[in-house]
Structures are given as structure tokens and as C-alpha cells.
Amino acid sequence: MPIRQTDILQDISPRINPDVNPYVAKMTAALTDGSIPVLQGSALGGCKGNWRATFDRLHAMRGRTPSGEKRPLIVEIGCHLGLTLNEMAGNHPEADFIGMDITFKRVVTAAERSARQGHRNVATILGNARGMDAIFADGEVDGFVIFFPDPWMKRAQSKHRLVDGEFATLLSRKLAPGAFVWMKTDQEGYWKDAREAFLQAGFKPTEPVDFFAGRIYESTFERRFRLQGLSAHGGHMRKPAAQAN
């Protein structure tokens, strides 16, 4: 069941029968025993402005030693089952990665994948990204990755799209000066509208950011479209270094 509510600190699990959705039981167990690095609802309380400490806590049982260093924080909005999220985390152990999505199955599976692969720099969150103000401080994030969000292809449905002017402004607030957004979609019209929203929010177009060292990350959905001979649309946008949070 997709989570549509924007109150990201509200507990969802008690309202869902774990016999109907087994991922609810996995989520509940993980919040208690720390078996996988997944968070939702009230467990996200206190994370805002404290994500470095949160990662140390989540991964302490798997051998991560707190270093006190400031690590880049990259957030993938719509992490699906965690393939791209964990690929990025594996290539960049010097950074911390958060995957957000709106179904129990996706965030639990992504967290299970990170634990299985031994990553100590991944956490997943169940929640609607529009509610991220409750869990990220202004200027706390170093990059947002948004690959193939729900396209809402009919023009009358475009009001339901995640990336609009209000959301672009929210992302700008949460990003550190000089930080980036990397978006890709299968809908050319969506990217044109999103790009305009980013520009209006003060972002500047940029070449692929140095952080990813030229690596090309491809989501599950992009791979499917590529195999059908279809192209992705998107690009990198950067918050100016001089822009205030």
C-alpha cells in the first residue's frame, strides 16, 4: 500500500495487518532489533540535523565505528527495491545514502539488500518525500537523486507529479550550497516542467556532478525503457554555492 500522507513522523504499521503485508512485520521487527537499517514514523524523531549520528547508531551492530567526520549525505527519492541505491553506496563508501519510498516492500527490500551486501552507509525510510521537512534540516543534504518518479502522463493528472515548483523549493532548502539534484524520467514533458521548476527555485543546470566520478547509474525502470528502445530525459541541477538556505 503506497503511503500518501505527508506526516512522515506518523506511525503507519499499527494500521496494517501484517498477515496481509508481511513486510509490515519485517519493518516492525527491524525497528526493534536493528536487523536491517530501515526507519519509519516515530523512529525518525530526532534524525533531523543528526543523520551522521543516526547512521552510526543504525550500523553499530554491523561494525561501523563512529569517526566524527562530516560525510556527504545523498538521498534517493523513490529508491524502489534498492538496486541503484546500493550500487551507489558500494561505489562511494565515503558517503552516506538514504533511500526513500512509499511502500513497505520497497524500503524493507532495499534495506535487506544493503545488509546482505554489507553496506554500512545505507538507510531506508518509509514516507512521502513531500514531508521531508520533518526529517532533514535546511542545508543538511548534499545531493538528491530522483530516477523515474511516477510520470502521471495525462496532462490533467500532472498536478499529482512529485516534482513541481513547491517541491523544487523544498529541495533547495534542504540542500547545502553547491549541492545537486539529479533527475531522470521517461517523459520529456515532465522533465521540461521539472527543469523549469528547478530554474525558478534558483537552481542552475550543470554537467554531471563530480561526486559520481562519471559513473552512469541506471534505475530498474530506465533499464526496462532502454531495452524497449526508449530514451530517458533529465539532467543535473545545482544549487548555487552563494545561495542562502
N, C-alpha and C positions, 0 to 999 in steps of 0.2 A: 504494500500500500504506500503510495507516494506521500510524503509529508509536505503539505501545502502551507501550514500555519507558519507565520514568521517569528513567533515567540520561540526562539531557539533554545531557551533555558527551561522550557516546559517539558516534563517527562511524558513520553508517549507510550512506553512499554506497558504500563498498567492497563491501558485501554484496549490492548490487543491480545487475543487468545494465543498463547504460544503453541497450542495444538494445531492452530490454523497456519501460523507462520513460525516455523522452527527457528528462524533467525532471531526472533524476539528472545527466545530462551538463551541463545548463544550470546546475545548482547547483554542480557541481564547477568549471566554468569561472568562475562568478561569484566563488567563494571565492578564485580565483587572480588574476583581473584586475579585480575590483571593478565589473564592468559593471552589476550590479544589487545593491541593498542587502539581501542575504539572508545568513543565518548558520545554521550547524548544527554540532553536535558540538564538536570541539576548537576550532573558530573562535570559540566562545563563551567560551573560557577567558579570564579577565581582565576580562570585562564586568561582573561582579558589583560593584556600587558605583561603576562607572565608565561609566555609559551615556552621559553627556554627551560624554565624550571618544570613545566608540565611534561616536556619530553623526557627530562631526567627522571621524573617520577614514573612515567609510563614504562620506561625501558630499563629501570634499575635492575629488575629481576633477570634481564637478559644481558647484563654485563656492561651497560653503559655507565661510564664513570663521569660524574659532573666535572666539567672543565672550567666553567665560569666564563668561557669565551662567548662573544656575540657571534651567532651563526646565522647565515641567511635563512629567512623563512619564506618558503614558496607554498602557495595554496592552489590546489587544483579544484576548481568548481565543476562538479559533475564528473567525479572520478570513476564512475561506472564500477567495474569489478577490480580495479586497481592495477591493470596491466601497465599502463603508461606511468602511473604514479610510482610504482615500484621500480620500473626501469629507470626513471629519472633519479630516484633515491639511490639506486645501486651505482649509478654513474657519478653521483655527487654526494659522497659521504660527509663532506664538509658542511652540508646544509641540512635543514630540517624541512620535511614535506608534510603537508596536511591535505587530505582528500575529503571533500565534502560531497554528499549526495543525499537523495531524498527517499531512499528505500533501505530497509534493514538489510536485505540480501546484499545489496551493493557494498555498503560500508563494512559489513561483517566479513564478506568475502575478500574485500581489498585488505582489511586488517589481517585476516588469516594468511593471505598471500605474503604480506610483509613479514609476519612472524616465521613463516615456513622458510623464507629466503634469508632470514637472519638480519633483516634491516633494523637498525636501532635509531633510525631517523625518520620514521613514518608514524603518523597517527591519522585516524579517520573519524569523521564527525557526521552524525545523522542530523540533518537540518536543512532548512531552506536558506539559501545564501542571502536572500534579502534581509534576513535577520542577523547578519554577521556583526552589526554594530555592538551586539551584546557580548561578543567573544573576542574581538580584535580591537586593540587600542589604535587610535589615529597614528599613522606613521609606523606601525609595527610590522607590516608585511613588505617583503622585498620583491615579490612577483606573484601575479595571478595568472593561471593557465586555465583557459576556457575552451575546451575542444568539443565541438559539435553539440551545443546546447539544443534543447527542443526547438525545432525551427518554426512551428506554428505557421505553416506555409501559406494559408489563405490570408489575404490582406485584412479581412475582418477579424482574424484571430491574432494579429500582430501585437495587440495590446497585452497579450499574455506572455510575450517574449521576456526572457530574463534581462537581457542587455538592452537597456533603454537609457534615456538621459538621467533619470534618477539613480539608476544602478551605477552608471559610469561615474557619477559624482561621488557615490558611496565608495566605490573602489579607489578613487583618487584620495579620499580622506584616509583610507586605511593604509595606503602605500607610503613608504618612505620617499623623500625627494630623490629623484633619479631612478626610481623603481619602475617596473614594467607590467604590462598586460600583454599576453599572447593569446589571441583568439583565432579559432578556425571553425568554419561551418560549411555545410554543403549548399547553402542558399546564398547566392550572390546578393540578392536584395537585402537579406538580413545583415550581411557584412557591411554593405553600403550604409544602412541605417545605423548600425553599431559604430562604425568608424566616425560617422558624423556626430554621434552622441559622445564619443571619446574626445573628439576635437572640441566640442562645445564645453566639455568638462575640463579643458585645459591640457589634455594630452597632446603629444607630438608624435607623428609617425617616425619610426626608426628602423634601421636594418636589424636583422636578427641579433638579439642581445648576446653579449659576450659570455654571460653566465653559462649558456648551454654549449659553448665551445663548438658551435657549428653542427651539433647533432640534430638530426631530424626525428622528432618524436611523432608517432602516428597512432591515433586512438583506434579502438576496435571499429568504431563507426566509419572513420576515414578509410581504414583498410578495406572495409566492405564496399564503400563507394569507389575506391580506386580500382578494385577488381571488376567493377562494372563499367570501367572506363570513364568515370565521373571525376571531376576535379573539386578540390577544396578551395574555399575562399577565406581570406583572413590576413593577418599580419601582426606586427608588434607595434605597440604604442607605449610611449614612455612619459612618465610624469616629470616635468622639468625639475632639475635639481634645485632651482631657486624658488619653486612654488611652495607656499606655506601649506601645512596640513589642514 
